[in-house]
Amino acid sequence: MKNRKNLPVIGLSIFACAVCCAAPILGSVFGVAVLTWLSYWTNSVAVVFIGLVVFVFILRNTRKVPCATCGSDCDCKLENGNAD
């Protein structure tokens, strides 16, 4: 019966130990979850940006019409005063 006086202290100690040991475990699980979400989000954004880059590349390269007098840039038209 003497040990019953220490029972609340032992219970509090067990609770404190559980909280102290659970914090790093829960922190690690939360950190992994956040990193997983970020990698999923950046993967989705990367796919969109790759599609946008391919679209702009195709759009830019299909609109280039070579000039009959000077080659492919048509810089000579601006020098001669012709804006066509």
Buried (B, 14 or more C-beta within 10 A) or exposed (E): EEEEEEEEEEEEEEEEEEEEEEEEEEEEEEEEEEEEEEEEEEEEEEEEEEEEEEEEEEEEEEEEEEBEEEEEEBEEBEEEEEEE
